[in-house]
Amino acid sequence: MAIALAAAAAGVPRAGAQAAEVPASIVVTATRHPILDVDAPAALSVVTRRDIENRGADNVLEAIRGEAGISLQGRAIGGRKVLSLRGMDSKHTLFLVDGRRVGASDRVIGHSDFQYDWVAVEDIERIEIVRGPLSVLYGSEAMGGVVNVITRQPGDRWRWGASAEGSQTEGGRGGDGQRASLRLDGPLG
């Protein structure tokens, strides 16, 4: 025991010392005001801009695929996906962009998942995923958890991008898709 105390006093790093060197990030989703992620009162993870680039994600669902507690379930028509957290029905997973609710397009347009493509991945700074019931803060839509997409702020230089894609189902049974986008942002004034 005396050797262990002497080693600790001499500055020998402990087994978990490297974890303390990782800087904490600031999150907003868990409490609706900025806090450090280590102080959040809920299980959360943050998908950073670098994570999105490393995964080669083309949309929000690809960016968060594989995160703990995330379930992406296919719908029958055209391979559409629904997002759920911790096994709850998808209607109990709240989807936000910059802290604002994004209505599920599936309720208006059957078998759609347009809300997951409204923000281009190039415009995402990070995605905060809070698992567990947050209905006190956000209502019954957040019983499974919350996914909050935080967009990048315009910089001092202009940025632009364009993309186009299309798909067609075999046998012509519907679910064909086309999408084109053009993005431009930069400083005003």
VEXDREN-2710 file (C-alpha; in Angstrom, 1 decimal):
% VEXDREN-2710
k/r/px/py/pz
1/MET/0.0/0.0/0.0
2/ALA/2.9/2.4/0.8
3/ILE/4.2/1.8/-2.8
4/ALA/0.8/2.7/-4.3
5/LEU/0.7/5.9/-2.3
6/ALA/4.3/6.8/-3.2
7/ALA/3.5/6.1/-6.9
8/ALA/0.4/8.3/-6.8
9/ALA/2.4/11.1/-5.1
10/ALA/5.1/10.8/-7.7
11/GLY/2.7/11.6/-10.5
12/VAL/2.4/8.2/-12.1
13/PRO/-0.7/8.4/-14.3
14/ARG/-3.7/6.3/-13.3
15/ALA/-5.5/3.9/-15.6
16/GLY/-8.3/6.4/-16.4
17/ALA/-6.1/9.5/-16.7
18/GLN/-6.4/9.8/-20.4
19/ALA/-10.2/10.3/-20.2
20/ALA/-9.8/13.4/-18.2
21/GLU/-7.6/15.0/-21.0
22/VAL/-10.5/14.9/-23.5
23/PRO/-12.2/18.4/-23.4
24/ALA/-15.8/18.4/-22.6
25/SER/-18.2/19.8/-25.2
26/ILE/-21.1/22.1/-24.6
27/VAL/-24.6/20.7/-25.3
28/VAL/-28.0/22.4/-25.2
29/THR/-30.5/19.7/-25.9
30/ALA/-30.4/17.9/-22.6
31/THR/-31.5/21.0/-20.5
32/ARG/-32.4/23.7/-23.1
33/HIS/-29.5/25.8/-22.0
34/PRO/-25.8/25.4/-22.6
35/ILE/-24.0/22.9/-20.2
36/LEU/-21.0/20.7/-20.4
37/ASP/-21.8/17.2/-21.7
38/VAL/-20.3/15.7/-18.6
39/ASP/-22.8/17.6/-16.5
40/ALA/-25.9/16.6/-18.5
41/PRO/-28.6/14.8/-16.5
42/ALA/-29.3/12.3/-19.3
43/ALA/-27.4/9.8/-21.5
44/LEU/-26.2/11.7/-24.5
45/SER/-23.8/11.5/-27.4
46/VAL/-22.6/14.2/-29.8
47/VAL/-21.8/13.4/-33.5
48/THR/-19.3/16.1/-34.5
49/ARG/-18.6/17.5/-37.9
50/ARG/-15.4/15.4/-38.1
51/ASP/-17.5/12.2/-37.3
52/ILE/-19.9/13.0/-40.1
53/GLU/-17.0/13.5/-42.6
54/ASN/-15.3/10.3/-41.4
55/ARG/-18.5/8.3/-41.9
56/GLY/-19.0/9.6/-45.4
57/ALA/-22.6/10.3/-44.5
58/ASP/-25.0/11.6/-47.1
59/ASN/-27.9/12.5/-44.7
60/VAL/-28.7/12.8/-41.0
61/LEU/-29.7/9.1/-40.7
62/GLU/-26.4/7.9/-42.0
63/ALA/-24.6/10.4/-39.7
64/ILE/-26.1/8.9/-36.6
65/ARG/-26.3/5.2/-37.7
66/GLY/-24.5/3.1/-35.1
67/GLU/-24.9/5.5/-32.2
68/ALA/-26.0/3.8/-29.0
69/GLY/-29.8/3.4/-28.6
70/ILE/-30.5/4.4/-32.2
71/SER/-32.8/2.3/-34.3
72/LEU/-33.5/2.9/-38.0
73/GLN/-36.5/0.9/-39.2
74/GLY/-37.5/0.5/-42.8
75/ARG/-41.0/1.3/-44.1
76/ALA/-42.6/-0.8/-46.8
77/ILE/-42.7/1.7/-49.6
78/GLY/-39.4/2.8/-51.2
79/GLY/-37.2/1.8/-48.3
80/ARG/-38.1/4.9/-46.3
81/LYS/-36.7/4.9/-42.7
82/VAL/-38.1/6.0/-39.4
83/LEU/-35.9/6.9/-36.4
84/SER/-36.5/5.7/-32.9
85/LEU/-34.5/5.8/-29.6
86/ARG/-34.3/3.1/-27.0
87/GLY/-36.9/0.9/-28.6
88/MET/-39.7/3.5/-28.3
89/ASP/-42.1/4.0/-31.3
90/SER/-40.8/6.6/-33.7
91/LYS/-43.6/9.0/-32.8
92/HIS/-41.9/9.3/-29.3
93/THR/-38.5/10.5/-30.8
94/LEU/-38.4/14.2/-31.3
95/PHE/-36.4/15.6/-34.2
96/LEU/-35.1/19.1/-33.9
97/VAL/-33.0/21.4/-36.2
98/ASP/-31.3/24.2/-34.1
99/GLY/-33.6/23.5/-31.2
100/ARG/-36.8/23.9/-33.3
101/ARG/-39.3/21.1/-33.9
102/VAL/-39.4/19.6/-37.3
103/GLY/-42.7/18.0/-38.0
104/ALA/-42.6/14.4/-39.2
105/SER/-43.6/14.4/-42.9
106/ASP/-44.9/10.9/-42.6
107/ARG/-48.0/12.2/-40.9
108/VAL/-48.8/14.4/-43.9
109/ILE/-47.3/12.4/-46.8
110/GLY/-47.7/8.7/-46.1
111/HIS/-44.4/6.7/-46.0
112/SER/-42.1/9.7/-46.3
113/ASP/-39.0/10.6/-44.4
114/PHE/-38.3/14.1/-45.9
115/GLN/-37.5/15.7/-42.6
116/TYR/-34.2/13.8/-42.4
117/ASP/-33.0/15.4/-45.6
118/TRP/-34.0/19.1/-45.0
119/VAL/-30.5/19.9/-43.8
120/ALA/-27.6/19.0/-46.1
121/VAL/-24.8/17.2/-44.2
122/GLU/-22.3/19.9/-45.3
123/ASP/-24.3/22.4/-43.3
124/ILE/-24.3/20.4/-40.0
125/GLU/-21.9/21.4/-37.2
126/ARG/-22.9/18.6/-34.8
127/ILE/-25.9/16.3/-33.9
128/GLU/-26.8/16.0/-30.2
129/ILE/-28.6/12.7/-29.3
130/VAL/-30.2/12.6/-25.9
131/ARG/-31.5/9.1/-25.0
132/GLY/-34.3/8.7/-22.4
133/PRO/-37.5/10.5/-21.5
134/LEU/-37.3/14.3/-22.0
135/SER/-41.1/14.8/-22.0
136/VAL/-40.9/17.3/-19.1
137/LEU/-38.8/19.6/-21.4
138/TYR/-40.2/18.8/-24.8
139/GLY/-43.6/17.0/-24.5
140/SER/-44.7/13.5/-25.2
141/GLU/-42.9/13.4/-28.5
142/ALA/-39.6/13.1/-26.6
143/MET/-40.4/10.0/-24.4
144/GLY/-37.8/8.0/-26.3
145/GLY/-35.3/10.9/-26.7
146/VAL/-34.3/13.9/-28.8
147/VAL/-32.2/14.2/-31.9
148/ASN/-31.1/17.9/-32.4
149/VAL/-29.2/18.8/-35.6
150/ILE/-27.1/21.9/-35.0
151/THR/-26.2/23.8/-38.2
152/ARG/-23.0/25.5/-39.0
153/GLN/-22.8/29.2/-38.7
154/PRO/-21.8/31.2/-41.8
155/GLY/-18.1/32.1/-41.8
156/ASP/-16.3/35.0/-43.2
157/ARG/-16.0/33.4/-46.6
158/TRP/-18.7/32.3/-49.0
159/ARG/-19.4/28.5/-49.3
160/TRP/-21.5/26.7/-51.9
161/GLY/-22.4/23.2/-52.9
162/ALA/-24.6/21.3/-55.2
163/SER/-25.8/17.7/-55.4
164/ALA/-28.3/15.6/-57.4
165/GLU/-29.4/12.0/-57.0
166/GLY/-32.1/9.7/-58.3
167/SER/-33.4/6.2/-57.6
168/GLN/-35.9/3.8/-59.2
169/THR/-37.4/0.7/-57.7
170/GLU/-37.3/-2.5/-59.6
171/GLY/-40.6/-3.4/-61.4
172/GLY/-42.0/0.1/-61.3
173/ARG/-43.8/-0.4/-58.0
174/GLY/-43.4/3.2/-56.8
175/GLY/-41.0/4.7/-54.4
176/ASP/-38.9/6.3/-57.2
177/GLY/-37.0/9.3/-56.0
178/GLN/-35.2/12.3/-57.3
179/ARG/-33.5/15.1/-55.3
180/ALA/-31.4/18.1/-56.2
181/SER/-30.0/20.8/-53.9
182/LEU/-28.0/23.9/-54.2
183/ARG/-26.5/25.6/-51.1
184/LEU/-25.0/29.0/-50.7
185/ASP/-24.0/30.7/-47.5
186/GLY/-21.7/33.4/-46.3
187/PRO/-21.3/36.8/-44.5
188/LEU/-24.0/39.4/-45.0
189/GLY/-22.9/43.0/-44.7
END
